[in-house]
């Protein structure tokens, strides 16, 4: 017995109550895709920010920059980001991990350029006696 060419489409309509295309465009707009992409980049950036800042500004303001601590070269802090364990003595990462590290570091640069830096502050402080000030 031959089935019509559109049998699976008809079956999906009957079994599932309609095609995905009937409701998905209303739920997932271009604005949603943009927000999702922005959130993913921000989350990735959050995990790489401290590493990048420690490797750059941390090295520059460490008090030993140029006297042993350096940014570039085999023992440099930026080179360490591309080594296993992110330490200068580690083995070099494989190609895939280098790509992912580069994307993570790029997300930090993108986020710093597109959003205001957040400053964490404490609104209520507890003293040694447990009093809130």
Backbone as ProteinMPNN parsed JSONL, in Angstrom:
{"seq_chain_A": "XXXXXXXXXXXXXXXXXXXXXXXXXXXXXXXXXXXXXXXXXXXXXXXXXXXXXXXXXXXXXXXXXXXXXXXXXXXXXXXXXXXXXXXXXXXXXXXXXXXXXXXXXXXXXXXXXXXXXXXXXXXXXXXXXXXXX", "coords_chain_A": {"N_chain_A": [[0.845, -1.165, 0.0], [0.622, 2.129, -0.881], [1.775, 5.141, 0.561], [0.762, 8.541, 0.867], [2.863, 11.283, -0.21], [3.005, 13.318, 1.626], [2.382, 12.175, 4.049], [3.738, 11.94, 6.559], [3.818, 14.576, 7.431], [1.086, 15.134, 7.674], [0.462, 13.241, 9.632], [1.969, 14.257, 11.802], [0.556, 16.584, 12.273], [-1.888, 15.572, 13.13], [-1.242, 13.892, 15.349], [0.332, 15.519, 17.096], [-1.088, 17.831, 17.293], [-0.613, 20.02, 15.697], [1.77, 21.756, 13.65], [5.183, 22.424, 14.471], [6.054, 24.801, 13.429], [3.828, 26.366, 13.587], [3.644, 27.478, 16.131], [6.216, 28.12, 17.091], [7.519, 30.47, 15.894], [6.202, 32.575, 17.215], [7.023, 32.28, 19.821], [9.788, 32.397, 19.799], [11.515, 34.869, 18.907], [13.436, 37.23, 16.906], [14.455, 39.029, 18.723], [14.563, 37.462, 21.024], [16.512, 35.597, 20.281], [18.715, 37.278, 20.018], [18.946, 38.197, 22.686], [19.447, 35.754, 23.987], [21.907, 35.021, 22.793], [23.51, 37.144, 23.667], [23.411, 36.703, 26.434], [24.707, 34.206, 26.633], [27.289, 34.884, 25.749], [27.956, 36.679, 27.786], [27.941, 34.975, 30.042], [30.046, 33.216, 29.401], [32.088, 35.081, 29.285], [32.121, 35.909, 31.967], [33.34, 33.724, 33.202], [35.915, 33.828, 32.23], [36.945, 36.332, 32.782], [38.357, 36.971, 35.236], [40.69, 35.461, 34.921], [41.876, 36.64, 32.628], [42.219, 39.297, 33.483], [43.945, 38.899, 35.669], [46.149, 37.887, 34.303], [46.927, 40.039, 32.744], [46.495, 42.907, 33.789], [46.974, 42.215, 36.443], [49.573, 41.214, 36.323], [50.921, 43.504, 35.424], [50.534, 45.338, 37.535], [51.689, 44.066, 39.663], [54.037, 44.65, 40.919], [56.343, 43.402, 40.307], [56.688, 43.389, 37.622], [58.56, 43.057, 34.778], [60.737, 42.575, 36.337], [60.986, 39.885, 36.519], [58.37, 38.921, 36.341], [56.436, 38.609, 33.452], [54.525, 39.463, 30.515], [54.561, 38.328, 27.927], [56.158, 35.722, 25.953], [57.724, 32.491, 26.6], [57.42, 31.995, 29.341], [55.543, 33.813, 30.018], [52.624, 35.528, 31.356], [50.357, 35.751, 29.703], [50.86, 33.758, 27.825], [50.64, 31.564, 29.474], [47.915, 31.237, 29.718], [47.244, 29.649, 27.616], [48.142, 27.158, 28.22], [48.032, 23.888, 29.722], [46.228, 23.721, 32.679], [46.602, 26.358, 32.982], [49.017, 27.488, 33.787], [52.399, 28.642, 33.674], [54.232, 26.582, 33.571], [52.912, 24.448, 32.542], [51.887, 21.959, 30.062], [51.433, 22.652, 26.549], [48.178, 23.465, 25.314], [45.868, 21.466, 23.346], [44.825, 21.914, 19.889], [42.002, 22.351, 19.687], [41.319, 23.167, 22.307], [42.796, 25.514, 22.43], [41.414, 27.083, 20.599], [38.927, 27.321, 21.916], [39.753, 28.65, 24.241], [40.631, 31.051, 23.117], [38.189, 32.026, 22.11], [36.838, 32.363, 24.531], [38.439, 34.344, 25.775], [38.093, 36.371, 23.908], [35.4, 36.863, 24.299], [35.446, 38.176, 26.727], [36.709, 40.598, 26.065], [34.839, 41.587, 24.238], [32.555, 41.841, 25.917], [33.478, 43.71, 27.81], [33.68, 45.89, 26.138], [31.058, 46.328, 25.357], [29.321, 46.51, 27.543], [28.658, 48.046, 30.746], [31.051, 47.892, 33.349], [30.51, 45.897, 36.16], [30.312, 46.711, 39.555], [30.847, 45.263, 42.557], [29.309, 45.766, 45.61], [28.929, 45.988, 49.157], [26.006, 46.237, 50.913], [25.065, 45.969, 53.495], [26.802, 45.566, 56.455], [28.218, 43.411, 58.791], [29.365, 43.755, 62.065], [31.952, 42.736, 64.439], [30.482, 41.986, 66.628], [28.108, 41.136, 65.652], [26.304, 43.052, 64.945], [24.408, 44.864, 62.576], [25.392, 47.244, 60.296]], "CA_chain_A": [[0.0, 0.0, 0.0], [1.418, 3.35, -1.004], [1.397, 6.268, 1.412], [0.971, 9.816, 0.183], [4.163, 11.891, 0.064], [2.932, 14.2, 2.779], [1.794, 11.434, 5.152], [4.366, 12.245, 7.847], [3.386, 15.918, 7.83], [-0.302, 15.0, 8.123], [0.515, 12.495, 10.882], [2.445, 15.173, 12.835], [-0.542, 17.507, 12.571], [-2.924, 14.845, 13.863], [-0.741, 13.379, 16.623], [0.854, 16.558, 17.973], [-1.993, 18.966, 17.352], [-0.156, 21.134, 14.869], [3.186, 21.762, 13.313], [6.029, 23.271, 15.308], [6.114, 26.107, 12.779], [2.637, 27.139, 13.931], [3.778, 28.208, 17.398], [7.584, 28.506, 17.406], [7.864, 31.858, 15.591], [5.651, 33.476, 18.22], [7.748, 32.121, 21.077], [11.233, 32.587, 19.61], [11.674, 35.952, 17.947], [14.811, 37.694, 16.716], [14.866, 39.653, 19.992], [14.91, 36.375, 21.924], [17.79, 35.043, 19.829], [19.727, 38.27, 20.375], [19.117, 38.155, 24.142], [20.078, 34.476, 24.299], [23.309, 35.109, 22.386], [24.161, 38.078, 24.582], [23.545, 36.042, 27.732], [25.745, 33.171, 26.524], [28.58, 35.572, 25.703], [28.209, 37.217, 29.124], [28.283, 33.869, 30.935], [31.406, 32.776, 29.061], [32.966, 36.176, 29.704], [32.248, 35.885, 33.43], [34.26, 32.676, 33.635], [37.264, 34.12, 31.749], [37.361, 37.693, 33.141], [39.395, 37.026, 36.272], [41.938, 34.925, 34.361], [42.474, 37.624, 31.732], [42.657, 40.438, 34.278], [45.135, 38.493, 36.426], [47.272, 37.706, 33.383], [47.363, 41.322, 32.178], [46.609, 43.961, 34.809], [47.594, 41.633, 37.637], [51.017, 41.172, 36.087], [51.441, 44.872, 35.322], [50.483, 46.022, 38.82], [52.159, 43.146, 40.702], [55.245, 45.165, 41.554], [57.518, 42.683, 39.807], [56.619, 43.362, 36.168], [59.862, 43.379, 34.22], [61.761, 42.041, 37.238], [60.729, 38.454, 36.641], [57.044, 38.682, 35.78], [56.29, 39.185, 32.114], [53.28, 39.15, 29.821], [54.78, 37.532, 26.723], [57.259, 34.773, 25.992], [57.39, 31.137, 27.062], [57.021, 32.035, 30.745], [54.665, 34.96, 30.205], [51.302, 35.266, 31.917], [49.397, 35.532, 28.613], [51.15, 32.438, 27.261], [50.152, 30.565, 30.431], [46.49, 31.006, 29.481], [47.128, 28.625, 26.57], [48.784, 25.936, 28.684], [47.196, 23.056, 30.574], [46.233, 24.215, 34.04], [46.801, 27.807, 32.878], [50.251, 27.862, 34.476], [53.484, 28.746, 32.691], [54.976, 25.325, 33.507], [52.063, 23.4, 31.985], [52.026, 21.601, 28.649], [50.575, 23.441, 25.675], [46.864, 22.902, 25.029], [45.676, 21.018, 21.974], [44.268, 22.937, 19.001], [40.608, 22.634, 20.056], [41.293, 23.942, 23.544], [43.296, 26.86, 22.123], [40.303, 27.797, 19.96], [37.94, 27.643, 22.943], [40.351, 29.669, 25.095], [40.593, 32.299, 22.354], [36.8, 32.494, 22.108], [36.544, 32.833, 25.885], [39.12, 35.618, 25.983], [37.431, 37.35, 23.039], [34.121, 37.226, 24.915], [35.747, 39.171, 27.765], [36.964, 41.868, 25.382], [33.544, 42.019, 23.701], [31.694, 42.254, 27.02], [34.006, 44.96, 28.357], [33.401, 46.953, 25.186], [29.63, 46.509, 25.111], [28.535, 46.687, 28.763], [29.329, 48.686, 31.863], [31.63, 46.967, 34.312], [29.758, 45.841, 37.407], [31.101, 46.846, 40.769], [30.137, 44.625, 43.66], [29.411, 46.475, 46.878], [28.186, 45.407, 50.266], [25.081, 47.239, 51.429], [24.964, 45.798, 54.941], [28.017, 44.97, 56.988], [28.085, 42.941, 60.169], [30.608, 43.917, 62.811], [32.397, 41.556, 65.195], [29.45, 41.639, 67.603], [26.903, 40.683, 64.952], [25.432, 44.188, 64.66], [24.394, 45.252, 61.165], [25.519, 48.705, 60.134]], "C_chain_A": [[0.895, 1.233, 0.0], [0.851, 4.423, -0.076], [1.588, 7.552, 0.622], [2.29, 10.446, 0.633], [4.142, 12.752, 1.319], [2.335, 13.512, 4.015], [2.404, 11.807, 6.493], [3.973, 13.631, 8.335], [1.958, 15.885, 8.355], [-0.338, 14.29, 9.47], [0.965, 13.403, 12.031], [1.344, 16.135, 13.241], [-1.596, 16.825, 13.441], [-2.442, 14.451, 15.261], [-0.374, 14.504, 17.575], [-0.007, 17.815, 17.997], [-1.531, 20.171, 16.564], [1.328, 21.064, 14.642], [3.928, 22.715, 14.241], [6.061, 24.682, 14.737], [4.905, 26.975, 13.114], [2.817, 27.949, 15.207], [5.189, 28.696, 17.689], [7.905, 29.953, 17.055], [7.329, 32.86, 16.614], [6.439, 33.42, 19.526], [9.217, 32.491, 20.948], [11.456, 33.614, 18.513], [13.149, 36.313, 17.807], [15.336, 38.346, 17.997], [15.274, 38.592, 21.01], [16.257, 35.766, 21.568], [18.925, 35.984, 20.203], [20.004, 38.244, 21.875], [19.816, 36.872, 24.575], [21.573, 34.522, 23.979], [24.094, 36.024, 23.315], [24.383, 37.448, 25.948], [24.628, 34.966, 27.71], [27.13, 33.812, 26.521], [28.939, 36.12, 27.082], [28.608, 36.116, 30.093], [29.692, 33.352, 30.68], [32.408, 33.819, 29.533], [33.185, 36.165, 31.205], [33.257, 34.847, 33.897], [35.703, 32.961, 33.215], [37.805, 35.469, 32.245], [38.492, 37.706, 34.148], [40.731, 36.495, 35.748], [42.637, 35.964, 33.495], [42.99, 38.833, 32.511], [43.894, 40.1, 35.106], [46.357, 38.382, 35.522], [47.793, 39.031, 32.838], [47.574, 42.358, 33.272], [47.258, 43.444, 36.09], [49.102, 41.561, 37.51], [51.605, 42.575, 36.084], [51.513, 45.579, 36.673], [50.979, 45.149, 39.977], [53.364, 43.669, 41.463], [56.495, 44.459, 41.078], [57.51, 42.57, 38.284], [57.945, 43.85, 35.598], [61.013, 42.879, 35.07], [61.557, 40.55, 37.452], [59.367, 38.087, 36.086], [56.955, 39.35, 34.423], [54.994, 38.709, 31.486], [53.489, 38.139, 28.704], [55.97, 36.598, 26.903], [56.816, 33.435, 26.558], [56.909, 31.104, 28.508], [56.071, 33.184, 31.047], [53.282, 34.574, 30.7], [50.241, 35.071, 30.838], [49.614, 34.169, 27.956], [50.613, 31.337, 28.165], [48.663, 30.275, 30.24], [46.256, 29.898, 28.462], [47.863, 27.337, 26.943], [47.838, 25.188, 29.616], [47.336, 23.531, 32.012], [46.433, 25.713, 34.124], [47.967, 28.306, 33.727], [51.388, 27.805, 33.464], [54.282, 27.458, 32.559], [54.169, 24.191, 32.882], [52.384, 23.095, 30.532], [51.088, 22.472, 27.821], [49.259, 22.709, 25.432], [46.823, 22.37, 23.6], [44.941, 22.096, 21.182], [42.842, 23.33, 19.396], [40.505, 23.48, 21.309], [41.827, 25.358, 23.33], [42.197, 27.701, 21.473], [39.286, 28.229, 21.014], [38.465, 28.712, 23.898], [40.314, 31.026, 24.396], [39.189, 32.875, 22.318], [36.403, 33.03, 23.479], [37.178, 34.178, 26.174], [38.502, 36.715, 25.122], [36.089, 37.783, 23.629], [34.323, 38.252, 26.03], [35.929, 40.542, 27.129], [35.652, 42.43, 24.833], [32.654, 42.559, 24.814], [32.174, 43.559, 27.637], [33.73, 46.141, 27.426], [31.926, 47.272, 25.025], [28.803, 46.823, 26.357], [29.348, 47.44, 29.8], [29.889, 47.623, 32.789], [30.818, 47.033, 35.6], [30.712, 45.937, 38.581], [30.278, 46.258, 41.902], [30.373, 45.412, 44.939], [28.587, 45.755, 47.925], [27.299, 46.492, 50.849], [24.952, 47.149, 52.943], [26.199, 45.049, 55.412], [27.768, 44.584, 58.438], [29.417, 43.12, 60.88], [30.899, 42.68, 63.633], [31.369, 41.083, 66.209], [28.153, 41.179, 66.958], [25.933, 41.799, 64.649], [25.551, 44.566, 63.192], [24.46, 46.763, 61.07], [25.268, 49.11, 58.705]], "O_chain_A": [[1.818, 1.343, 0.807], [-0.361, 4.589, 0.056], [2.491, 7.636, -0.21], [2.772, 10.17, 1.732], [5.16, 12.893, 1.996], [1.841, 14.182, 4.922], [1.677, 11.976, 7.472], [3.813, 13.836, 9.538], [1.647, 16.526, 9.359], [-1.088, 14.692, 10.359], [0.404, 13.328, 13.125], [1.21, 16.467, 14.418], [-2.129, 17.427, 14.374], [-3.154, 14.654, 16.245], [-0.733, 14.452, 18.751], [0.342, 18.777, 18.681], [-2.05, 21.267, 16.777], [2.051, 20.383, 15.369], [3.36, 23.691, 14.732], [6.093, 25.655, 15.491], [4.953, 28.193, 12.942], [2.202, 29.005, 15.353], [5.346, 29.625, 18.481], [8.529, 30.629, 17.873], [7.956, 33.893, 16.847], [6.51, 34.411, 20.253], [9.83, 32.872, 21.945], [11.572, 33.27, 17.337], [14.003, 35.766, 18.506], [16.519, 38.231, 18.316], [16.219, 38.792, 21.772], [17.055, 35.454, 22.453], [19.98, 35.539, 20.655], [21.162, 38.266, 22.293], [20.689, 36.906, 25.442], [22.402, 34.114, 24.792], [25.218, 35.706, 23.703], [25.436, 37.641, 26.555], [25.386, 34.832, 28.671], [28.037, 33.343, 27.208], [30.093, 36.036, 27.503], [29.526, 36.305, 30.891], [30.444, 33.083, 31.617], [33.444, 33.487, 30.108], [34.303, 36.384, 31.673], [33.956, 35.067, 34.886], [36.628, 32.389, 33.791], [39.005, 35.721, 32.139], [39.495, 38.388, 33.935], [41.787, 37.025, 36.094], [43.848, 36.155, 33.608], [44.078, 39.336, 32.228], [44.797, 40.928, 35.232], [47.466, 38.737, 35.92], [48.973, 39.139, 32.505], [48.712, 42.653, 33.639], [48.009, 44.168, 36.743], [49.826, 41.816, 38.472], [52.661, 42.813, 36.67], [52.45, 46.336, 36.927], [50.718, 45.456, 41.141], [53.676, 43.173, 42.546], [57.603, 44.877, 41.412], [58.236, 41.754, 37.716], [58.391, 44.952, 35.917], [62.141, 42.767, 34.589], [61.937, 40.022, 38.497], [59.22, 37.055, 35.431], [57.345, 40.506, 34.258], [54.437, 37.682, 31.876], [52.702, 37.207, 28.545], [56.695, 36.683, 27.894], [55.66, 33.271, 26.949], [56.077, 30.27, 28.862], [55.823, 33.493, 32.213], [52.822, 33.45, 30.497], [49.308, 34.295, 31.039], [48.652, 33.503, 27.575], [50.178, 30.292, 27.681], [48.201, 29.182, 30.566], [45.192, 29.278, 28.446], [48.169, 26.52, 26.074], [46.951, 25.786, 30.224], [48.45, 23.72, 32.502], [46.433, 26.281, 35.216], [47.917, 29.392, 34.306], [51.349, 27.021, 32.516], [54.947, 27.251, 31.543], [54.687, 23.088, 32.71], [53.063, 23.868, 29.855], [50.079, 22.967, 28.322], [49.229, 21.481, 25.354], [47.627, 22.762, 22.754], [44.486, 23.086, 21.756], [42.515, 24.516, 19.435], [39.698, 24.407, 21.373], [41.363, 26.298, 23.975], [42.067, 28.891, 21.763], [38.832, 29.373, 21.006], [37.709, 29.586, 24.322], [39.999, 32.038, 25.022], [39.011, 34.083, 22.477], [35.707, 34.041, 23.573], [36.539, 35.059, 26.75], [38.398, 37.862, 25.558], [35.687, 38.937, 23.479], [33.461, 39.103, 26.252], [35.368, 41.531, 27.6], [35.391, 43.627, 24.957], [32.061, 43.627, 24.666], [31.361, 44.427, 27.955], [33.565, 47.269, 27.89], [31.575, 48.372, 24.6], [27.697, 47.35, 26.242], [30.578, 47.468, 29.74], [29.274, 46.575, 32.988], [30.481, 48.12, 36.069], [31.778, 45.321, 38.593], [29.16, 46.697, 42.172], [31.516, 45.688, 45.303], [27.664, 45.006, 47.606], [27.787, 47.553, 51.238], [24.747, 48.168, 53.604], [26.586, 44.031, 54.838], [27.179, 45.344, 59.206], [30.463, 42.701, 60.382], [30.18, 41.685, 63.541], [31.376, 39.919, 66.609], [27.194, 40.863, 67.661], [24.841, 41.541, 64.144], [26.646, 44.59, 62.631], [23.671, 47.471, 61.696], [25.331, 50.295, 58.379]]}, "name": "protein", "num_of_chains": 1, "seq": "XXXXXXXXXXXXXXXXXXXXXXXXXXXXXXXXXXXXXXXXXXXXXXXXXXXXXXXXXXXXXXXXXXXXXXXXXXXXXXXXXXXXXXXXXXXXXXXXXXXXXXXXXXXXXXXXXXXXXXXXXXXXXXXXXXXXX"}
